[in-house]
Amino acid sequence: MPKFEARRGLYFEEFEVGQRMSTVGRTITEADVVNFAGVSADYNLIHTDIAYSTDSFFKQRVAHGMLVLSVASGLAMRTGLLEGTVIAWRDIRDWRFSQPVFIGDTVHVELEVVDAKPIPRLGGGQVNLGVKIINQHDKTVMKGIWGILMMSMPEDPPDALT
């Protein structure tokens, strides 16, 4: 399969079906869970109460699924693929939360271009990325499709060396 080119901000026309990339990892911390609970107002006991969660099915606190999804979007941005060329996130489809993520787990993201559709009226097109969030045990904890609107390449692209 072709790999993504290592540079900042790919334009719509530069994405090819089958391109793949893995991100760096990131450990989910206590601070992440506490801060996300505060921002989202999701104080569900499975996330915030050690005594409650110790007696739960998981036997420990679980990171918010939406926190991990947010971390994954940040990891995808860190690749540089979307830097300065993304128009907007359009949709998230067929999303599955298949394994819990615990405080102290480290996740990374694997991205693959599954298809792309030009949308000239928007000045670009939609790139659909197959996304897998994988933990330190090589288990897929979440997966699905992200639809992202990307800019078209300008008629006269700027010279990257000047």
C-alpha atoms as a printed R data frame, in Angstrom:
    type eleno elety resid chain resno       x      y      z
1   ATOM     1    CA   MET     A     1   0.000  0.000  0.000
2   ATOM     2    CA   PRO     A     2   1.260  3.530 -0.678
3   ATOM     3    CA   LYS     A     3   2.287  5.557  2.363
4   ATOM     4    CA   PHE     A     4   1.502  9.200  2.992
5   ATOM     5    CA   GLU     A     5   4.239 11.645  2.055
6   ATOM     6    CA   ALA     A     6   5.838 13.219  5.112
7   ATOM     7    CA   ARG     A     7   4.989 16.919  4.779
8   ATOM     8    CA   ARG     A     8   2.475 19.408  6.069
9   ATOM     9    CA   GLY     A     9  -1.045 19.882  4.765
10  ATOM    10    CA   LEU     A    10  -2.022 17.550  1.955
11  ATOM    11    CA   TYR     A    11  -4.561 18.865 -0.533
12  ATOM    12    CA   PHE     A    12  -7.575 16.830 -1.635
13  ATOM    13    CA   GLU     A    13  -5.883 15.757 -4.880
14  ATOM    14    CA   GLU     A    14  -2.918 14.312 -2.992
15  ATOM    15    CA   PHE     A    15  -4.919 11.685 -1.120
16  ATOM    16    CA   GLU     A    16  -4.984  8.235 -2.730
17  ATOM    17    CA   VAL     A    17  -7.130  5.274 -1.761
18  ATOM    18    CA   GLY     A    18  -4.979  2.866  0.223
19  ATOM    19    CA   GLN     A    19  -2.595  5.446  1.704
20  ATOM    20    CA   ARG     A    20  -1.852  4.649  5.353
21  ATOM    21    CA   MET     A    21  -0.279  6.360  8.301
22  ATOM    22    CA   SER     A    22   0.201  5.628 11.996
23  ATOM    23    CA   THR     A    23   0.439  8.363 14.588
24  ATOM    24    CA   VAL     A    24   2.635  8.627 17.620
25  ATOM    25    CA   GLY     A    25   1.214  7.326 20.873
26  ATOM    26    CA   ARG     A    26  -0.286  9.249 23.750
27  ATOM    27    CA   THR     A    27  -0.952  8.079 27.295
28  ATOM    28    CA   ILE     A    28  -4.380  8.839 28.767
29  ATOM    29    CA   THR     A    29  -3.825 10.439 32.165
30  ATOM    30    CA   GLU     A    30  -5.786 11.159 35.308
31  ATOM    31    CA   ALA     A    31  -5.662 14.848 34.367
32  ATOM    32    CA   ASP     A    32  -7.184 14.068 30.953
33  ATOM    33    CA   VAL     A    33 -10.148 12.293 32.565
34  ATOM    34    CA   VAL     A    34 -10.695 14.974 35.225
35  ATOM    35    CA   ASN     A    35 -10.425 17.822 32.721
36  ATOM    36    CA   PHE     A    36 -12.713 16.110 30.198
37  ATOM    37    CA   ALA     A    37 -15.315 15.480 32.918
38  ATOM    38    CA   GLY     A    38 -15.206 19.184 33.739
39  ATOM    39    CA   VAL     A    39 -15.441 20.361 30.136
40  ATOM    40    CA   SER     A    40 -18.161 17.898 29.134
41  ATOM    41    CA   ALA     A    41 -20.017 17.800 32.481
42  ATOM    42    CA   ASP     A    42 -19.903 13.987 32.179
43  ATOM    43    CA   TYR     A    43 -19.242 12.956 35.769
44  ATOM    44    CA   ASN     A    44 -20.455  9.381 35.272
45  ATOM    45    CA   LEU     A    45 -19.177  7.331 38.201
46  ATOM    46    CA   ILE     A    46 -17.386  4.844 35.943
47  ATOM    47    CA   HIS     A    47 -15.040  7.706 35.022
48  ATOM    48    CA   THR     A    48 -14.795  9.633 38.287
49  ATOM    49    CA   ASP     A    49 -15.378  7.360 41.305
50  ATOM    50    CA   ILE     A    50 -12.640  4.876 42.228
51  ATOM    51    CA   ALA     A    51 -14.760  2.995 44.794
52  ATOM    52    CA   TYR     A    52 -17.695  2.660 42.413
53  ATOM    53    CA   SER     A    53 -15.602  1.600 39.435
54  ATOM    54    CA   THR     A    54 -13.575 -0.934 41.475
55  ATOM    55    CA   ASP     A    55 -16.837 -2.851 41.993
56  ATOM    56    CA   SER     A    56 -17.907 -2.414 38.354
57  ATOM    57    CA   PHE     A    57 -17.587 -4.788 35.410
58  ATOM    58    CA   PHE     A    58 -14.263 -3.159 34.429
59  ATOM    59    CA   LYS     A    59 -12.796 -3.181 37.998
60  ATOM    60    CA   GLN     A    60 -11.282  0.290 37.447
61  ATOM    61    CA   ARG     A    61 -12.118  3.700 36.069
62  ATOM    62    CA   VAL     A    62 -12.645  3.928 32.314
63  ATOM    63    CA   ALA     A    63 -11.655  6.960 30.250
64  ATOM    64    CA   HIS     A    64 -14.579  8.668 28.527
65  ATOM    65    CA   GLY     A    65 -15.029  7.255 25.029
66  ATOM    66    CA   MET     A    66 -15.447 10.761 23.659
67  ATOM    67    CA   LEU     A    67 -12.212 11.804 25.384
68  ATOM    68    CA   VAL     A    68 -10.325  9.056 23.570
69  ATOM    69    CA   LEU     A    69 -11.996 10.020 20.280
70  ATOM    70    CA   SER     A    70 -10.899 13.623 20.879
71  ATOM    71    CA   VAL     A    71  -7.344 12.519 21.644
72  ATOM    72    CA   ALA     A    72  -7.379 10.503 18.399
73  ATOM    73    CA   SER     A    73  -8.378 13.571 16.380
74  ATOM    74    CA   GLY     A    74  -5.492 15.473 17.969
75  ATOM    75    CA   LEU     A    75  -3.063 12.669 17.140
76  ATOM    76    CA   ALA     A    76  -4.288 12.731 13.534
77  ATOM    77    CA   MET     A    77  -3.673 16.489 13.419
78  ATOM    78    CA   ARG     A    78  -0.134 15.973 14.746
79  ATOM    79    CA   THR     A    79   0.722 14.012 11.581
80  ATOM    80    CA   GLY     A    80   0.515 17.288  9.665
81  ATOM    81    CA   LEU     A    81  -1.662 15.763  6.922
82  ATOM    82    CA   LEU     A    82  -4.538 18.109  7.680
83  ATOM    83    CA   GLU     A    83  -2.542 21.157  8.751
84  ATOM    84    CA   GLY     A    84  -3.749 24.232  6.895
85  ATOM    85    CA   THR     A    85  -5.702 22.254  4.286
86  ATOM    86    CA   VAL     A    86  -8.686 20.875  6.210
87  ATOM    87    CA   ILE     A    87 -11.960 22.724  5.613
88  ATOM    88    CA   ALA     A    88 -14.043 20.879  8.216
89  ATOM    89    CA   TRP     A    89 -14.828 17.524  9.737
90  ATOM    90    CA   ARG     A    90 -18.005 16.383  8.029
91  ATOM    91    CA   ASP     A    91 -19.027 13.158  9.719
92  ATOM    92    CA   ILE     A    92 -18.088 10.176 11.816
93  ATOM    93    CA   ARG     A    93 -19.655  6.929 10.626
94  ATOM    94    CA   ASP     A    94 -19.876  3.329 11.752
95  ATOM    95    CA   TRP     A    95 -18.070  4.173 14.979
96  ATOM    96    CA   ARG     A    96 -17.514  1.306 17.395
97  ATOM    97    CA   PHE     A    97 -16.236  1.451 20.964
98  ATOM    98    CA   SER     A    98 -14.935 -2.113 21.212
99  ATOM    99    CA   GLN     A    99 -12.580 -2.085 24.225
100 ATOM   100    CA   PRO     A   100 -12.318  0.130 27.298
101 ATOM   101    CA   VAL     A   101  -9.467  2.587 27.659
102 ATOM   102    CA   PHE     A   102  -8.142  2.961 31.183
103 ATOM   103    CA   ILE     A   103  -6.117  5.687 32.860
104 ATOM   104    CA   GLY     A   104  -2.503  4.905 31.991
105 ATOM   105    CA   ASP     A   105  -3.273  3.268 28.632
106 ATOM   106    CA   THR     A   106  -1.344  4.540 25.623
107 ATOM   107    CA   VAL     A   107  -3.175  4.816 22.321
108 ATOM   108    CA   HIS     A   108  -2.141  5.567 18.766
109 ATOM   109    CA   VAL     A   109  -4.175  5.934 15.588
110 ATOM   110    CA   GLU     A   110  -3.939  4.129 12.269
111 ATOM   111    CA   LEU     A   111  -5.421  6.005  9.311
112 ATOM   112    CA   GLU     A   112  -6.212  4.706  5.826
113 ATOM   113    CA   VAL     A   113  -7.802  6.544  2.919
114 ATOM   114    CA   VAL     A   114 -10.850  4.450  1.973
115 ATOM   115    CA   ASP     A   115 -12.277  6.801 -0.652
116 ATOM   116    CA   ALA     A   116 -12.381 10.392 -1.805
117 ATOM   117    CA   LYS     A   117 -15.023 12.409 -3.623
118 ATOM   118    CA   PRO     A   118 -14.471 15.813 -5.230
119 ATOM   119    CA   ILE     A   119 -16.914 18.533 -4.192
120 ATOM   120    CA   PRO     A   120 -15.992 21.445 -6.504
121 ATOM   121    CA   ARG     A   121 -18.567 23.861 -5.027
122 ATOM   122    CA   LEU     A   122 -16.634 23.672 -1.730
123 ATOM   123    CA   GLY     A   123 -13.243 24.139 -3.350
124 ATOM   124    CA   GLY     A   124 -12.087 20.644 -2.498
125 ATOM   125    CA   GLY     A   125 -13.557 17.295 -1.657
126 ATOM   126    CA   GLN     A   126 -14.343 14.748  1.006
127 ATOM   127    CA   VAL     A   127 -11.681 12.281  2.077
128 ATOM   128    CA   ASN     A   128 -12.976  9.304  4.040
129 ATOM   129    CA   LEU     A   129 -10.434  7.869  6.433
130 ATOM   130    CA   GLY     A   130 -10.703  4.443  8.008
131 ATOM   131    CA   VAL     A   131  -9.600  4.994 11.588
132 ATOM   132    CA   LYS     A   132  -8.447  2.516 14.203
133 ATOM   133    CA   ILE     A   133  -7.487  3.579 17.708
134 ATOM   134    CA   ILE     A   134  -5.110  0.985 19.114
135 ATOM   135    CA   ASN     A   135  -3.823  0.555 22.655
136 ATOM   136    CA   GLN     A   136  -0.418 -0.507 23.961
137 ATOM   137    CA   HIS     A   137  -1.505 -4.172 23.814
138 ATOM   138    CA   ASP     A   138  -2.161 -3.853 20.056
139 ATOM   139    CA   LYS     A   139  -5.926 -4.117 20.656
140 ATOM   140    CA   THR     A   140  -8.290 -1.978 18.593
141 ATOM   141    CA   VAL     A   141 -10.306 -0.008 21.140
142 ATOM   142    CA   MET     A   142 -12.330  2.060 18.641
143 ATOM   143    CA   LYS     A   143 -12.788  2.181 14.902
144 ATOM   144    CA   GLY     A   144 -14.875  3.758 12.196
145 ATOM   145    CA   ILE     A   145 -14.806  6.247  9.333
146 ATOM   146    CA   TRP     A   146 -14.042  9.958  9.529
147 ATOM   147    CA   GLY     A   147 -15.301 12.115  6.652
148 ATOM   148    CA   ILE     A   148 -13.105 15.177  6.296
149 ATOM   149    CA   LEU     A   149 -13.509 18.045  3.834
150 ATOM   150    CA   MET     A   150 -10.157 19.023  2.338
151 ATOM   151    CA   MET     A   151  -9.126 22.000  0.200
152 ATOM   152    CA   SER     A   152  -8.182 21.567 -3.432
153 ATOM   153    CA   MET     A   153  -4.654 22.373 -4.472
154 ATOM   154    CA   PRO     A   154  -4.358 26.039 -5.462
155 ATOM   155    CA   GLU     A   155  -3.782 26.802 -9.134
156 ATOM   156    CA   ASP     A   156  -0.380 28.257 -8.258
157 ATOM   157    CA   PRO     A   157   0.808 26.419 -5.112
158 ATOM   158    CA   PRO     A   158   3.333 28.305 -2.990
159 ATOM   159    CA   ASP     A   159   6.934 27.096 -3.204
160 ATOM   160    CA   ALA     A   160   7.670 25.261  0.056
161 ATOM   161    CA   LEU     A   161  11.348 26.279 -0.046
162 ATOM   162    CA   THR     A   162  10.887 30.053 -0.230
